[in-house]
Amino acid sequence: MFKEELKLVPHLPGSYQMINKEGIIIYVGKAKNLNKRLRSYFRGTTTGKTALMVNETNHFEYIVTKNEVESFLLEINLIKKHNPKYNILLKDDKSYPYIEYISKPYPTLKISRYTKIRKKAKKYIFGPYPNAYAARRVVNLLNRLYPLKKCSGNPKKLCLYYHIGECLGYCVNKVSDDEIIKIENDILSFLKGNDKLLIDKIMEKIKVFSNNLNFEKALELKNELEYIKVISTKQQIELRDNINRDVISYYFLNGYLSIEIFFVRNGKLIGNYSKIINTVSEDEINEFIYSFYEKHELPQEILVSKNIDNILLEELLKVKFITPIRGNKKKLLDLCFTNAKLNLEKEIESFKNNEKRTFLANERLKEILNLSNLNTIEAFDNSNLFGSYSVSGMVVFKNGLPSKKDYRKFKISLDKNDDYHMMKEVIYRRYYRLLIERKSLPDLIIVDGAVNQINACKESLRMLGLNIPVCGLKKDDKHKTKSLITTNLEEISLAQENDVFHYLTRIQEEVHNFTINYHKKLRSKGSLTSVLDNVVGIGEKRKKLLLKRYKNLDNIKESEIEDLEKIIPKNIAIELKKYLASLK
């Protein structure tokens, strides 16, 4: 396979792209030696996802670079641009929360995602905290113990936090710098690892509450004290040099890459990150590390396993990468490796089953429908209530997994219950827009219905000059999905295709729930709007403010007059409450 083409590949660094017969890039990789790497795919034995990728490859292309750093950056840019189906390490992961202390203009403590933290303000960042609950609990406790600024904006009068002793009234009062510095030093000292200072502070507060016979508050703080002690005990490790470092190791077996990262801050293990991925190449660990630190703060140093490319990552990320060979750092790295190995051994069967239900089920569906390519599926469903609030929803699945950022909602212009014309409208609007914006089209459209909806869909596609395959899901007398209707209106039973059946059912349930929730939201807003129209003094502007704040009638009914006064005058608020009370 590709015998003659491989002879022409140079023994130079660069990035290579595997391309299927439709001309779509399905995998992007890099290599120090392009010839050697490409030969390994087509001359050796491949298994798992690598074998699937090789079988789907129609031809390959490559770009020679000056060095490995250039090839690495080119590879990452191509992956982000083309989103190949077999490159999954660079797919978006949520970043972990950090604790952010801001000193100016007022001392403030809050939870932030690293990607949303502004770099210029005078602040200190602590984390990451894989346990978001623990991070929130620490911030809430510190806010209770120290009089930091808690309200938003700059109110012109002292707020509730000042009157209960949890704020110094920074917006109104002139607070001395010495007082602020004392608070700041305490908080920073604790976040850097000085647990004793906070424990003493809690004990002092408990004593005050107990002396004032406020036993409920004292008990709350006692529980917090126990929590802090437990966390502190769990965090102790052997490194006590106060250097912030991450420890990264991995275990690779039969195409499965198990990654483990320890977050060590000021000599304490504050959390860990674990991930298992079915990959084409073990070398993708380097791409993972680079992409990981696009969303997370870089520590002072990173300890890594010997097979990770220290020199390359150090040059790109501008941080020290170390592979220790002895001592406590080596023991910590070995512990990280052990966790990666144990995690894979524990989760591999579950992971394989999940792959079977998603990626492999998607591949099987492609075979059943005789499609040359099936990366992206767009599924549609309609919803209405006696012809009112007619809507459609669309969900997107890519390589067997939902892509929620691509979901779309549609308000339908029809005012009657007509599934055929509703489907025609939404399909036309969706793909007319994609054509105008020159965006990628899906490989398959799924409609939650049989022949009628398939024909409606095909009619709109014909008007747009498109030839996207369409299939429908047919239900039995008990309203359960039993078969697949193809573009040619051929019925295919799903009785023998267990994984495909569950895959399609999942898509069907996802689009149905997405559409129904949108419909309910519109109906709720619609009923609220009609009620507000009946209250004198509530015009379009006030109606929008009420809708934005309260969302539905029940929330307004439960609100107090004083709360409504923040949006509408008191006399109108009273009339609105009277009117709502009169409704049955």
C-alpha positions as CSV (number, residue, x, y, z in Angstrom):
1,M,0.0,0.0,0.0
2,F,1.5,3.4,-1.1
3,K,4.8,1.6,-1.9
4,E,5.8,4.1,-4.6
5,E,4.6,7.2,-2.7
6,L,6.6,6.2,0.4
7,K,9.8,6.1,-1.6
8,L,9.5,9.8,-2.3
9,V,8.9,10.9,1.3
10,P,12.1,12.6,2.7
11,H,13.8,11.7,5.9
12,L,13.1,15.2,7.3
13,P,11.0,16.7,10.1
14,G,7.5,17.8,9.2
15,S,3.7,17.4,9.6
16,Y,1.7,14.8,7.6
17,Q,-2.0,14.6,6.9
18,M,-4.0,11.4,6.2
19,I,-6.8,12.1,3.7
20,N,-9.9,10.0,2.8
21,K,-11.3,9.5,-0.7
22,E,-13.6,12.6,-0.3
23,G,-10.5,14.8,0.2
24,I,-11.2,15.2,3.9
25,I,-8.3,15.3,6.4
26,I,-8.9,12.6,8.9
27,Y,-5.7,12.7,10.9
28,V,-2.8,15.1,11.3
29,G,0.5,14.1,12.9
30,K,4.2,15.2,13.1
31,A,7.5,13.4,12.9
32,K,11.2,14.0,13.3
33,N,11.5,11.7,10.3
34,L,8.5,11.8,7.9
35,N,9.6,8.7,5.9
36,K,10.1,6.5,9.0
37,R,6.8,7.6,10.6
38,L,4.6,7.1,7.5
39,R,6.2,3.7,6.7
40,S,5.2,2.6,10.2
41,Y,1.6,3.0,9.3
42,F,1.6,1.2,6.0
43,R,4.4,-1.4,6.5
44,G,3.7,-2.5,10.0
45,T,0.8,-4.1,11.9
46,T,-1.8,-1.7,13.1
47,T,-4.6,-2.3,15.6
48,G,-7.6,-0.4,17.0
49,K,-8.2,3.2,16.0
50,T,-4.9,3.3,14.1
51,A,-6.1,0.4,11.9
52,L,-9.4,2.2,11.2
53,M,-7.6,5.4,10.3
54,V,-5.2,3.5,7.9
55,N,-8.1,1.7,6.2
56,E,-9.9,4.9,5.6
57,T,-6.8,6.7,4.2
58,N,-7.0,7.2,0.5
59,H,-3.7,9.2,0.2
60,F,-1.4,11.2,2.4
61,E,0.3,14.6,2.1
62,Y,3.1,16.2,4.1
63,I,4.8,19.5,4.7
64,V,8.5,19.6,5.5
65,T,9.7,22.0,8.2
66,K,13.0,23.3,9.4
67,N,12.9,21.6,12.7
68,E,10.6,19.7,15.1
69,V,9.4,22.8,16.8
70,E,8.0,24.1,13.5
71,S,6.4,20.7,12.7
72,F,4.8,20.6,16.2
73,L,3.2,24.0,15.8
74,L,2.1,23.3,12.2
75,E,0.5,20.1,13.4
76,I,-1.5,21.9,16.1
77,N,-2.6,24.6,13.8
78,L,-3.8,22.1,11.2
79,I,-5.7,20.1,13.9
80,K,-7.5,23.3,15.1
81,K,-8.3,24.3,11.5
82,H,-9.6,20.9,10.2
83,N,-10.7,19.1,13.4
84,P,-9.8,15.7,12.0
85,K,-11.9,12.8,13.3
86,Y,-8.9,10.7,14.6
87,N,-7.3,13.6,16.4
88,I,-9.0,13.8,19.8
89,L,-6.4,15.1,22.2
90,L,-6.8,18.7,21.2
91,K,-10.6,18.7,21.5
92,D,-11.9,21.2,24.0
93,D,-11.8,20.3,27.7
94,K,-13.1,22.6,30.4
95,S,-10.5,24.4,32.4
96,Y,-10.4,23.9,36.2
97,P,-11.3,26.6,38.6
98,Y,-8.7,28.8,40.4
99,I,-9.0,30.9,43.5
100,E,-8.3,34.5,42.5
101,Y,-7.3,37.2,45.0
102,I,-7.5,40.7,43.7
103,S,-5.9,43.5,45.9
104,K,-6.9,46.6,43.9
105,P,-9.0,48.7,44.1
106,Y,-10.5,46.6,46.9
107,P,-9.5,43.2,48.4
108,T,-11.7,40.6,46.8
109,L,-11.6,36.8,46.7
110,K,-13.5,34.7,44.1
111,I,-13.5,31.6,41.9
112,S,-12.4,32.0,38.3
113,R,-11.7,29.9,35.3
114,Y,-8.1,30.5,34.2
115,T,-9.1,31.3,30.6
116,K,-11.2,34.2,32.0
117,I,-8.6,35.6,34.3
118,R,-7.4,39.1,33.2
119,K,-3.6,39.3,33.3
120,K,-3.1,43.0,34.0
121,A,-4.9,43.6,37.3
122,K,-2.9,43.3,40.5
123,K,-3.9,39.8,41.7
124,Y,-2.7,36.4,42.9
125,I,-3.9,33.1,41.4
126,F,-4.0,29.8,43.3
127,G,-4.8,26.4,41.8
128,P,-6.0,24.7,39.8
129,Y,-8.6,23.0,41.9
130,P,-10.0,19.9,40.2
131,N,-12.5,19.7,43.1
132,A,-14.6,22.8,42.4
133,Y,-16.6,22.2,45.6
134,A,-13.5,22.4,47.7
135,A,-12.4,25.6,46.0
136,R,-15.9,27.2,46.6
137,R,-16.0,26.1,50.2
138,V,-12.5,27.6,50.9
139,V,-13.5,30.9,49.3
140,N,-16.8,31.0,51.2
141,L,-15.1,30.4,54.4
142,L,-12.4,33.1,53.9
143,N,-15.1,35.5,52.9
144,R,-16.9,34.8,56.2
145,L,-13.8,35.1,58.3
146,Y,-12.3,38.2,56.7
147,P,-14.1,41.5,55.9
148,L,-13.4,41.5,52.1
149,K,-15.5,43.3,49.5
150,K,-18.3,41.0,48.5
151,C,-20.9,43.1,46.7
152,S,-20.7,44.0,43.0
153,G,-20.3,47.6,41.7
154,N,-19.7,50.6,43.9
155,P,-22.9,51.3,46.0
156,K,-23.2,54.7,47.5
157,K,-24.5,53.4,50.8
158,L,-23.3,50.7,53.2
159,C,-24.7,47.3,52.3
160,L,-25.8,44.3,54.4
161,Y,-22.3,42.8,54.5
162,Y,-21.0,45.8,56.4
163,H,-23.8,45.7,58.9
164,I,-23.2,42.0,59.7
165,G,-19.4,42.6,60.1
166,E,-18.3,40.8,56.9
167,C,-17.1,43.9,55.0
168,L,-15.3,47.1,56.0
169,G,-17.5,49.3,53.7
170,Y,-14.8,49.9,51.1
171,C,-17.2,51.7,48.8
172,V,-18.1,54.3,51.4
173,N,-15.5,54.3,54.1
174,K,-11.8,55.2,54.0
175,V,-10.1,51.9,55.1
176,S,-6.4,52.2,56.2
177,D,-3.8,50.4,54.1
178,D,-2.4,48.7,57.2
179,E,-5.7,47.0,57.9
180,I,-6.0,45.8,54.3
181,I,-2.4,44.5,54.3
182,K,-3.0,42.5,57.5
183,I,-6.1,40.8,55.9
184,E,-4.2,40.2,52.7
185,N,-1.2,38.7,54.4
186,D,-3.4,36.3,56.3
187,I,-5.3,35.1,53.3
188,L,-2.2,34.7,51.0
189,S,-0.4,32.9,53.8
190,F,-3.2,30.3,54.1
191,L,-3.5,29.9,50.3
192,K,0.2,29.3,50.1
193,G,0.0,26.5,52.7
194,N,-0.1,28.0,56.2
195,D,-3.1,26.1,57.6
196,K,-2.3,26.9,61.2
197,L,-3.1,30.6,60.7
198,L,-6.6,29.8,59.4
199,I,-7.2,27.1,62.1
200,D,-6.4,29.6,64.8
201,K,-8.7,32.2,63.2
202,I,-11.6,29.7,63.2
203,M,-10.9,28.7,66.8
204,E,-11.0,32.3,67.8
205,K,-14.4,32.8,66.0
206,I,-15.8,29.7,67.6
207,K,-14.9,30.9,71.0
208,V,-16.6,34.3,70.4
209,F,-19.8,32.7,69.1
210,S,-19.9,30.2,72.0
211,N,-19.4,33.0,74.6
212,N,-22.3,34.9,73.0
213,L,-24.4,31.7,73.1
214,N,-24.6,31.5,69.3
215,F,-24.1,27.8,69.2
216,E,-25.5,27.3,65.7
217,K,-22.8,29.6,64.2
218,A,-20.1,28.0,66.4
219,L,-21.1,24.5,65.1
220,E,-21.0,25.7,61.5
221,L,-17.4,26.9,62.0
222,K,-16.5,23.7,63.9
223,N,-17.6,21.7,60.8
224,E,-15.4,23.9,58.6
225,L,-12.5,23.4,61.0
226,E,-12.8,19.6,60.6
227,Y,-13.0,20.0,56.8
228,I,-9.8,22.1,56.7
229,K,-7.9,19.6,58.9
230,V,-8.9,16.6,56.7
231,I,-7.9,18.5,53.6
232,S,-4.6,19.5,55.1
233,T,-3.8,15.9,56.2
234,K,-4.5,14.6,52.7
235,Q,-2.4,17.2,51.0
236,Q,0.9,16.5,52.8
237,I,3.6,15.0,50.5
238,E,7.4,14.8,50.8
239,L,8.4,17.8,48.8
240,R,8.5,20.9,51.1
241,D,10.5,23.4,49.0
242,N,7.5,25.7,48.3
243,I,7.8,25.4,44.6
244,N,4.7,25.2,42.5
245,R,5.0,22.2,40.2
246,D,3.0,19.8,38.1
247,V,3.9,16.1,37.8
248,I,2.9,14.4,34.5
249,S,3.1,10.7,33.6
250,Y,1.2,8.3,31.4
251,Y,0.6,4.7,30.6
252,F,0.1,3.5,27.0
253,L,-1.4,0.1,26.1
254,N,-3.0,-1.2,22.9
255,G,-3.9,2.3,21.6
256,Y,-5.2,3.5,25.0
257,L,-3.4,6.5,26.6
258,S,-3.9,7.0,30.3
259,I,-2.7,10.5,31.5
260,E,-2.2,11.5,35.1
261,I,-1.3,15.0,36.3
262,F,-0.6,15.9,40.0
263,F,-0.9,19.6,41.0
264,V,1.6,20.3,43.7
265,R,1.4,23.8,45.2
266,N,3.7,24.9,48.0
267,G,4.6,21.4,48.9
268,K,1.0,20.2,48.9
269,L,-0.9,18.0,46.5
270,I,-4.1,20.0,45.9
271,G,-5.6,17.7,43.3
272,N,-5.0,15.6,40.2
273,Y,-6.3,15.2,36.6
274,S,-6.9,11.8,35.0
275,K,-7.9,11.1,31.4
276,I,-8.0,8.0,29.2
277,I,-8.0,8.4,25.4
278,N,-8.0,6.0,22.5
279,T,-5.2,7.4,20.3
280,V,-3.5,6.7,17.0
281,S,0.0,7.4,18.4
282,E,1.7,7.4,21.8
283,D,3.5,10.5,20.7
284,E,0.3,12.5,21.1
285,I,1.1,12.9,24.8
286,N,3.3,15.9,23.8
287,E,0.4,17.6,21.9
288,F,-1.8,17.0,24.9
289,I,0.6,18.7,27.3
290,Y,0.9,21.7,25.1
291,S,-2.8,22.1,24.6
292,F,-3.5,21.5,28.3
293,Y,-1.4,24.6,29.3
294,E,-3.3,26.8,26.9
295,K,-6.1,26.6,29.5
296,H,-4.2,26.3,32.7
297,E,-1.6,28.3,34.5
298,L,2.0,27.2,34.0
299,P,3.8,26.3,37.3
300,Q,7.4,27.0,38.1
301,E,8.5,23.5,36.9
302,I,7.0,20.3,35.5
303,L,8.2,16.8,36.3
304,V,7.6,14.4,33.4
305,S,8.2,10.8,32.3
306,K,11.3,10.1,30.3
307,N,9.4,9.4,27.0
308,I,8.0,13.0,27.0
309,D,9.8,15.5,24.8
310,N,11.3,17.8,27.4
311,I,13.3,19.9,25.0
312,L,10.5,20.6,22.6
313,L,7.9,21.5,25.3
314,E,10.4,23.6,27.3
315,E,11.2,25.7,24.2
316,L,7.5,26.2,23.4
317,L,6.0,26.7,26.9
318,K,9.1,28.6,28.4
319,V,9.0,26.6,31.6
320,K,11.4,24.1,33.1
321,F,10.7,20.4,32.3
322,I,12.5,17.9,34.4
323,T,12.8,14.1,34.3
324,P,14.2,13.2,37.7
325,I,16.2,10.0,38.0
326,R,16.4,9.7,41.8
327,G,15.2,11.1,45.1
328,N,11.8,12.3,46.3
329,K,10.9,13.9,42.9
330,K,11.5,10.5,41.2
331,K,9.3,8.8,43.8
332,L,6.5,11.3,43.2
333,L,6.8,10.8,39.4
334,D,6.7,7.0,39.9
335,L,3.5,7.5,42.0
336,C,2.0,9.5,39.2
337,F,2.8,6.7,36.7
338,T,1.3,4.1,39.1
339,N,-1.9,6.1,39.2
340,A,-2.1,6.3,35.4
341,K,-1.6,2.6,35.1
342,L,-4.1,1.7,37.7
343,N,-6.6,4.1,36.3
344,L,-6.4,2.4,32.8
345,E,-6.6,-1.1,34.3
346,K,-9.7,-0.1,36.3
347,E,-11.5,1.8,33.5
348,I,-10.5,0.1,30.3
349,E,-13.5,-2.1,29.9
350,S,-15.9,0.8,30.6
351,F,-13.9,2.9,28.1
352,K,-14.0,0.2,25.4
353,N,-17.8,-0.2,25.9
354,N,-18.2,3.6,25.6
355,E,-16.1,3.6,22.4
356,K,-18.4,0.8,21.1
357,R,-21.5,2.8,21.8
358,T,-20.2,6.0,20.2
359,F,-17.4,6.0,17.7
360,L,-17.7,2.4,16.6
361,A,-21.5,2.6,16.5
362,N,-21.1,5.6,14.2
363,E,-18.8,3.6,12.0
364,R,-21.3,0.8,11.8
365,L,-24.1,3.2,10.9
366,K,-21.9,4.5,8.1
367,E,-21.7,0.9,6.8
368,I,-25.4,0.3,7.1
369,L,-26.3,3.4,5.1
370,N,-23.4,2.7,2.6
371,L,-21.9,6.2,3.2
372,S,-18.4,7.0,2.3
373,N,-18.0,9.4,5.2
374,L,-19.8,10.0,8.5
375,N,-18.2,12.6,10.7
376,T,-21.1,14.9,11.4
377,I,-24.8,14.1,11.9
378,E,-27.4,16.8,12.3
379,A,-30.8,15.7,13.8
380,F,-34.0,17.7,13.8
381,D,-37.3,17.5,15.8
382,N,-40.4,19.7,15.8
383,S,-42.7,20.7,18.6
384,N,-45.9,22.7,18.9
385,L,-49.1,22.9,21.0
386,F,-52.2,23.1,19.0
387,G,-50.3,25.2,16.4
388,S,-49.0,27.7,18.9
389,Y,-45.3,28.3,19.7
390,S,-44.1,26.1,16.8
391,V,-40.4,25.4,17.2
392,S,-37.7,23.1,15.9
393,G,-34.5,22.0,17.5
394,M,-31.3,20.6,16.0
395,V,-28.5,18.7,17.7
396,V,-25.2,17.8,16.3
397,F,-23.1,14.6,16.8
398,K,-19.5,14.5,15.7
399,N,-17.8,11.1,15.5
400,G,-20.4,9.6,17.8
401,L,-20.4,12.3,20.5
402,P,-22.7,15.3,21.0
403,S,-21.3,18.7,20.0
404,K,-23.4,21.0,22.2
405,K,-21.9,24.2,21.0
406,D,-23.3,23.5,17.6
407,Y,-26.9,22.9,18.7
408,R,-29.5,25.3,17.2
409,K,-33.1,26.5,18.0
410,F,-35.6,27.7,15.4
411,K,-38.9,29.6,15.8
412,I,-41.2,28.5,13.1
413,S,-43.3,31.0,11.2
414,L,-46.3,28.6,10.6
415,D,-49.2,29.1,13.0
416,K,-50.7,25.6,12.6
417,N,-49.8,22.0,13.3
418,D,-48.2,21.0,10.1
419,D,-45.1,18.7,10.5
420,Y,-44.4,18.6,6.7
421,H,-44.1,22.3,6.2
422,M,-42.4,22.9,9.5
423,M,-39.7,20.5,8.4
424,K,-39.4,22.1,5.0
425,E,-39.0,25.5,6.6
426,V,-36.4,24.6,9.2
427,I,-34.3,22.5,6.7
428,Y,-34.3,25.3,4.1
429,R,-33.4,27.9,6.7
430,R,-30.6,25.9,8.2
431,Y,-28.8,24.9,5.0
432,Y,-29.5,28.1,3.1
433,R,-27.6,29.9,5.9
434,L,-24.7,27.4,5.8
435,L,-24.4,27.9,2.0
436,I,-24.4,31.7,2.4
437,E,-21.8,31.6,5.2
438,R,-19.8,28.9,3.3
439,K,-19.7,26.6,6.3
440,S,-19.3,22.8,6.3
441,L,-22.4,20.7,5.6
442,P,-23.2,17.5,7.6
443,D,-22.6,14.0,6.3
444,L,-26.1,12.9,7.4
445,I,-29.4,14.5,8.4
446,I,-31.7,12.5,10.8
447,V,-35.4,13.5,11.2
448,D,-37.6,12.2,14.0
449,G,-40.2,10.8,11.7
450,A,-40.7,8.5,8.7
451,V,-41.6,9.1,5.0
452,N,-43.5,12.3,5.4
453,Q,-40.6,14.2,7.1
454,I,-37.9,12.6,4.9
455,N,-39.8,13.9,1.8
456,A,-40.1,17.4,3.3
457,C,-36.4,17.4,4.1
458,K,-35.5,16.2,0.6
459,E,-37.7,18.8,-1.0
460,S,-35.9,21.7,0.7
461,L,-32.5,20.2,-0.1
462,R,-33.5,19.9,-3.7
463,M,-34.5,23.6,-3.8
464,L,-31.1,24.5,-2.5
465,G,-29.3,22.1,-4.9
466,L,-27.9,19.9,-2.1
467,N,-27.6,16.2,-2.0
468,I,-27.1,15.4,1.7
469,P,-28.2,11.9,2.8
470,V,-31.4,11.9,4.9
471,C,-32.8,9.2,7.1
472,G,-35.8,9.0,9.5
473,L,-36.6,7.0,12.6
474,K,-39.8,5.0,12.4
475,K,-41.7,4.1,15.6
476,D,-43.9,1.1,16.3
477,D,-47.5,1.1,17.8
478,K,-46.0,1.6,21.3
479,H,-44.1,4.7,20.1
480,K,-40.8,3.0,20.3
481,T,-38.2,3.3,17.6
482,K,-38.0,0.1,15.6
483,S,-36.4,0.9,12.2
484,L,-34.4,3.3,10.1
485,I,-35.8,4.8,6.9
486,T,-33.2,5.6,4.3
487,T,-33.0,8.5,1.7
488,N,-34.5,6.0,-0.8
489,L,-37.3,5.2,1.7
490,E,-35.9,1.7,2.3
491,E,-36.8,0.4,5.8
492,I,-34.0,-1.2,7.7
493,S,-34.8,-3.0,10.9
494,L,-32.6,-2.2,13.9
495,A,-33.4,-5.4,15.8
496,Q,-30.0,-7.0,15.1
497,E,-28.0,-3.8,15.4
498,N,-28.0,-3.3,19.2
499,D,-25.2,-0.6,19.4
500,V,-26.5,1.3,16.4
501,F,-30.1,1.1,17.9
502,H,-28.9,2.6,21.2
503,Y,-26.8,5.2,19.3
504,L,-29.7,6.4,17.2
505,T,-32.1,6.3,20.2
506,R,-29.6,8.5,22.1
507,I,-29.6,11.0,19.2
508,Q,-33.4,10.9,19.1
509,E,-33.8,11.5,22.8
510,E,-31.2,14.3,22.7
511,V,-32.9,16.3,20.0
512,H,-36.4,15.6,21.4
513,N,-35.4,16.9,24.9
514,F,-33.6,19.8,23.5
515,T,-36.6,20.9,21.4
516,I,-39.2,20.3,24.2
517,N,-37.2,22.3,26.7
518,Y,-37.0,25.2,24.2
519,H,-40.8,24.9,23.6
520,K,-41.5,25.0,27.3
521,K,-39.3,28.0,27.8
522,L,-41.2,29.9,25.0
523,R,-44.6,28.9,26.3
524,S,-43.6,30.1,29.8
525,K,-42.4,33.4,28.5
526,G,-45.5,33.7,26.3
527,S,-47.9,33.1,29.2
528,L,-45.9,35.6,31.4
529,T,-45.9,38.2,28.6
530,S,-49.7,37.9,28.1
531,V,-50.2,38.4,31.9
532,L,-48.0,41.4,32.0
533,D,-49.9,43.0,29.1
534,N,-53.0,43.1,31.4
535,V,-51.3,45.2,34.1
536,V,-51.5,49.0,33.7
537,G,-48.1,50.7,33.9
538,I,-46.1,47.8,32.5
539,G,-44.9,48.6,29.0
540,E,-42.4,46.9,26.7
541,K,-39.3,48.1,28.6
542,R,-40.6,47.0,32.0
543,K,-41.9,43.8,30.6
544,K,-38.5,42.9,29.2
545,L,-36.8,43.7,32.6
546,L,-39.3,41.5,34.4
547,L,-38.9,38.6,31.9
548,K,-35.2,38.8,32.2
549,R,-35.1,38.7,36.0
550,Y,-38.0,36.4,36.9
551,K,-38.3,34.1,33.8
552,N,-41.8,32.8,34.8
553,L,-45.0,33.6,36.7
554,D,-44.2,31.4,39.7
555,N,-41.1,33.4,40.4
556,I,-43.0,36.7,40.3
557,K,-45.7,35.3,42.6
558,E,-43.1,34.2,45.1
559,S,-41.3,37.6,45.0
560,E,-41.8,40.4,47.6
561,I,-43.0,43.9,46.8
562,E,-39.6,45.2,47.9
563,D,-37.9,43.1,45.3
564,L,-40.3,44.1,42.5
565,E,-39.6,47.7,43.4
566,K,-36.1,47.4,42.0
567,I,-37.7,47.1,38.5
568,I,-41.1,48.8,38.7
569,P,-42.7,51.5,40.9
570,K,-44.2,50.3,44.2
571,N,-47.9,51.1,43.2
572,I,-47.5,49.1,40.0
573,A,-45.8,46.2,41.9
574,I,-48.8,46.1,44.2
575,E,-51.2,46.0,41.3
576,L,-49.2,43.2,39.6
577,K,-49.3,41.1,42.8
578,K,-53.0,41.7,43.2
579,Y,-53.6,40.6,39.6
580,L,-51.5,37.5,40.0
581,A,-53.3,36.6,43.2
582,S,-56.6,36.8,41.3
583,L,-55.5,34.2,38.7
584,K,-56.4,30.6,39.3
